[in-house]
Amino acid sequence: MRDGVRILFVGDVVGSTGRRTLLAVLPRLRERTEIDFIVVNGENAAGGHGITSKIAREMFAAGADVITLGNHTYRQNEVYKYLDAEERILRPANFLRSQPGHGTCVVTNASGDIRLAVLSLSGNLYLNPGMPAFSEADAALYSLRDKADHILVDMHAEATSEKVGLGWYLDGRVTAVVGTHTHVPTADARVLPGGTAYITDVGMTGARGGVIGVKREQAIEAMLTHMPTRFESSEEDPWLQGALIECAAEPMRAVSIIGVQEPL
């Protein structure tokens, strides 16, 4: 297996602004950096709530190898059949078995010599998926044994404690654990002692001029009045945020992880 394999993980794509930013910035990043795999969290791509099959196909056409989701997975009813049919789009593996979709997949790079497995998980605190994240991570890794050279885990969670805990729990067993959901990038990107790249949250792909992607006046109104408020995606100051992971020649090990922040 060659070293230098690079995985670009793109943080939560928020609304049409995030989609436009993703499509515009990905070619620029490809020109500057050799990228072997692109994994995109599409949790908020459809107006901030979930994803549609049309949007997912656009992301795949733009170069995404895998799309991960999260707590808004089922907000768009029309995507249910697509979640079952398309292997490369993932909802958290610790959702109920009876719910549409699946939580893992394996893809290969363009030359066909590297296999990347992606595992999607949801935190249990506040988000309340059907099953515990840690035990489902163990089950997923067991099912993926001997099927991948590297494994990337998207931990979509509200609580930083769960993300940090999962990073330590999986250290040495997967190549990377990246956190999503809170839309604000953290400054703790590092390779843990066992060789697993880790970051608590990669941020979002969308408008920094809002409040975690929402028009700021609407978010502030909701905070002031404590009344139901219709949220719309902001369009101000769009950026792509994520993480770039360089893998080692040894399976399930990373060399480095750095945060990515690229303006539209």
C-alpha positions as CSV (number, residue, x, y, z in Angstrom):
1,M,0.0,0.0,0.0
2,R,1.4,3.4,-0.9
3,D,1.7,6.1,1.7
4,G,0.6,9.7,1.2
5,V,-3.1,8.7,0.7
6,R,-5.2,11.8,1.6
7,I,-8.8,12.0,2.7
8,L,-10.6,15.3,2.6
9,F,-13.6,15.4,5.0
10,V,-16.0,18.2,4.3
11,G,-18.0,19.5,7.3
12,D,-21.8,19.8,7.4
13,V,-23.1,21.4,4.1
14,V,-25.8,23.9,5.1
15,G,-28.4,24.8,2.5
16,S,-28.0,26.2,-1.0
17,T,-25.1,28.4,0.2
18,G,-23.2,25.4,1.4
19,R,-23.9,23.4,-1.7
20,R,-22.8,26.3,-4.0
21,T,-19.6,26.7,-1.9
22,L,-18.9,22.9,-2.0
23,L,-19.2,22.8,-5.8
24,A,-17.0,25.9,-6.3
25,V,-14.2,25.1,-3.8
26,L,-13.7,21.4,-4.4
27,P,-11.9,21.9,-7.8
28,R,-9.7,24.5,-6.2
29,L,-8.6,22.2,-3.4
30,R,-8.0,19.4,-5.9
31,E,-5.6,21.6,-7.8
32,R,-3.6,22.5,-4.8
33,T,-3.6,19.1,-3.0
34,E,-3.6,15.6,-4.2
35,I,-6.8,14.1,-2.7
36,D,-7.6,10.4,-3.0
37,F,-11.0,10.4,-1.2
38,I,-13.6,13.0,-0.5
39,V,-16.2,12.4,2.2
40,V,-18.9,15.0,2.7
41,N,-21.4,15.4,5.5
42,G,-24.7,16.3,3.8
43,E,-26.8,16.5,7.0
44,N,-28.1,20.0,6.4
45,A,-27.9,20.2,2.6
46,A,-31.6,20.6,1.8
47,G,-32.6,24.0,3.2
48,G,-30.7,23.1,6.4
49,H,-32.7,20.0,7.1
50,G,-31.6,16.6,5.7
51,I,-30.8,15.8,2.1
52,T,-32.7,14.9,-1.1
53,S,-31.6,12.3,-3.7
54,K,-31.1,15.1,-6.3
55,I,-28.7,16.9,-4.0
56,A,-26.9,13.7,-3.2
57,R,-26.4,12.9,-6.8
58,E,-25.0,16.5,-7.4
59,M,-22.5,15.9,-4.6
60,F,-21.4,12.6,-6.1
61,A,-21.1,14.2,-9.5
62,A,-18.9,16.9,-8.0
63,G,-16.5,14.3,-6.6
64,A,-17.8,13.1,-3.3
65,D,-17.0,9.4,-2.7
66,V,-19.2,9.1,0.3
67,I,-21.9,11.2,2.0
68,T,-22.6,11.0,5.7
69,L,-25.7,12.2,7.5
70,G,-26.9,12.7,11.0
71,N,-30.0,13.6,13.1
72,H,-31.8,15.2,10.2
73,T,-31.4,12.1,8.0
74,Y,-35.2,11.5,7.6
75,R,-36.4,15.1,7.3
76,Q,-37.0,14.7,3.5
77,N,-39.3,11.8,2.9
78,E,-38.4,11.3,-0.7
79,V,-34.8,10.2,0.1
80,Y,-35.9,7.1,2.1
81,K,-35.7,4.7,-0.9
82,Y,-32.4,6.3,-2.1
83,L,-30.8,5.6,1.3
84,D,-31.5,1.9,0.9
85,A,-30.5,1.8,-2.8
86,E,-27.2,3.9,-2.8
87,E,-24.4,2.3,-0.9
88,R,-22.3,5.4,-0.7
89,I,-24.7,7.5,1.4
90,L,-24.8,6.7,5.1
91,R,-27.0,7.4,8.0
92,P,-25.7,6.7,11.5
93,A,-25.1,3.0,12.1
94,N,-26.7,3.2,15.5
95,F,-30.1,4.1,14.2
96,L,-32.6,1.3,14.5
97,R,-32.2,-1.6,12.1
98,S,-35.8,-1.0,10.9
99,Q,-35.0,2.5,9.7
100,P,-34.1,3.2,6.1
101,G,-30.4,3.2,5.1
102,H,-27.2,1.8,6.4
103,G,-24.2,3.0,8.4
104,T,-21.1,1.7,6.6
105,C,-19.6,1.4,3.1
106,V,-16.3,0.7,1.4
107,V,-15.0,2.6,-1.6
108,T,-11.8,2.4,-3.6
109,N,-9.6,5.1,-5.0
110,A,-9.2,5.9,-8.7
111,S,-6.3,3.5,-9.1
112,G,-8.1,0.7,-7.2
113,D,-5.3,-0.1,-4.8
114,I,-6.7,1.5,-1.6
115,R,-9.9,0.6,0.2
116,L,-11.5,3.2,2.4
117,A,-14.3,2.2,4.8
118,V,-16.5,5.0,6.2
119,L,-18.6,4.6,9.4
120,S,-21.3,7.0,10.4
121,L,-22.4,7.3,14.0
122,S,-24.7,9.5,16.1
123,G,-24.0,10.6,19.6
124,N,-26.4,9.4,22.2
125,L,-26.5,12.5,24.4
126,Y,-29.3,14.9,23.3
127,L,-29.7,13.3,19.8
128,N,-31.2,10.0,21.1
129,P,-30.5,7.5,18.3
130,G,-31.9,4.0,18.6
131,M,-28.7,2.2,19.9
132,P,-25.5,3.1,21.8
133,A,-22.7,4.5,19.6
134,F,-19.8,2.7,21.2
135,S,-21.1,-0.8,21.0
136,E,-22.3,-0.2,17.4
137,A,-18.9,1.0,16.5
138,D,-17.5,-2.3,17.8
139,A,-20.0,-4.2,15.7
140,A,-19.3,-2.2,12.6
141,L,-15.5,-2.6,12.9
142,Y,-16.1,-6.4,13.3
143,S,-18.1,-6.4,10.1
144,L,-15.5,-4.4,8.2
145,R,-12.5,-6.6,9.3
146,D,-10.2,-7.4,6.3
147,K,-12.4,-5.3,4.0
148,A,-10.6,-2.0,4.2
149,D,-7.1,-0.5,4.4
150,H,-8.3,2.6,6.2
151,I,-11.4,3.5,8.2
152,L,-12.8,6.9,8.7
153,V,-15.5,7.5,11.4
154,D,-17.9,10.5,11.3
155,M,-19.2,11.0,14.9
156,H,-22.2,13.3,14.6
157,A,-22.7,14.4,18.1
158,E,-23.8,17.3,20.3
159,A,-21.6,16.5,23.3
160,T,-17.9,17.1,22.9
161,S,-17.3,14.5,25.7
162,E,-18.8,11.7,23.5
163,K,-16.6,12.7,20.5
164,V,-13.4,12.9,22.6
165,G,-14.3,9.6,24.3
166,L,-15.0,7.8,21.0
167,G,-11.7,9.1,19.6
168,W,-9.8,7.5,22.5
169,Y,-11.9,4.4,22.4
170,L,-11.1,3.8,18.7
171,D,-7.5,5.0,18.8
172,G,-5.3,2.5,17.0
173,R,-8.3,0.7,15.5
174,V,-9.3,3.2,12.8
175,T,-7.5,5.8,10.7
176,A,-9.6,8.8,11.7
177,V,-12.4,10.0,13.9
178,V,-13.9,13.3,12.9
179,G,-16.7,15.1,14.7
180,T,-19.6,16.9,13.1
181,H,-22.9,18.5,14.0
182,T,-22.0,21.6,16.0
183,H,-20.9,23.6,12.9
184,V,-18.0,25.3,14.7
185,P,-14.4,24.0,14.0
186,T,-12.3,23.1,17.0
187,A,-8.6,23.6,17.5
188,D,-7.7,20.1,18.7
189,A,-6.8,18.3,15.4
190,R,-4.1,15.8,16.3
191,V,-2.9,12.2,15.8
192,L,-3.6,10.2,19.0
193,P,-0.9,7.9,20.4
194,G,-2.3,4.8,18.7
195,G,-2.1,6.4,15.3
196,T,-5.7,7.6,14.9
197,A,-6.3,11.1,13.5
198,Y,-8.8,13.0,15.6
199,I,-10.7,16.3,15.6
200,T,-13.8,17.2,17.8
201,D,-15.6,19.2,15.1
202,V,-14.6,20.0,11.6
203,G,-17.0,22.9,11.2
204,M,-19.5,23.5,8.5
205,T,-19.6,24.4,4.8
206,G,-21.9,27.4,4.6
207,A,-22.3,31.0,5.7
208,R,-20.2,32.1,8.6
209,G,-22.1,35.4,8.6
210,G,-25.1,33.6,10.2
211,V,-25.5,31.7,13.4
212,I,-24.2,28.2,12.6
213,G,-25.5,28.7,9.0
214,V,-28.9,30.2,9.8
215,K,-29.7,33.9,9.2
216,R,-28.5,35.6,12.3
217,E,-31.5,37.9,12.8
218,Q,-33.8,34.8,12.8
219,A,-31.6,32.9,15.3
220,I,-31.3,36.0,17.6
221,E,-35.1,36.5,17.4
222,A,-35.7,32.9,18.6
223,M,-33.2,33.4,21.4
224,L,-34.8,36.7,22.5
225,T,-38.4,35.7,22.3
226,H,-38.3,31.9,23.0
227,M,-41.0,31.6,20.3
228,P,-41.1,29.4,17.3
229,T,-39.2,31.0,14.4
230,R,-38.8,30.0,10.8
231,F,-35.1,29.5,10.1
232,E,-33.5,30.1,6.7
233,S,-30.0,29.5,5.6
234,S,-27.7,32.5,5.6
235,E,-25.8,33.6,2.5
236,E,-23.2,35.8,4.1
237,D,-19.5,35.0,4.1
238,P,-19.6,31.4,2.8
239,W,-16.7,29.0,3.6
240,L,-15.8,25.4,3.1
241,Q,-14.6,23.9,6.4
242,G,-13.3,20.4,7.0
243,A,-10.2,18.3,7.7
244,L,-7.5,16.9,5.5
245,I,-6.1,13.5,6.7
246,E,-2.9,12.0,5.4
247,C,-2.8,8.2,5.9
248,A,0.3,6.1,6.7
249,A,1.5,3.2,4.7
250,E,0.5,1.0,7.6
251,P,-3.2,0.1,7.6
252,M,-5.5,2.0,10.1
253,R,-2.9,4.7,10.8
254,A,-2.6,8.4,10.1
255,V,0.4,10.6,9.6
256,S,-1.3,14.0,10.1
257,I,-4.6,15.8,10.2
258,I,-5.1,19.5,9.6
259,G,-8.2,21.7,9.6
260,V,-9.3,23.1,6.3
261,Q,-10.9,26.5,5.9
262,E,-11.4,27.8,2.4
263,P,-13.6,30.9,1.4
264,L,-15.9,30.8,-1.6
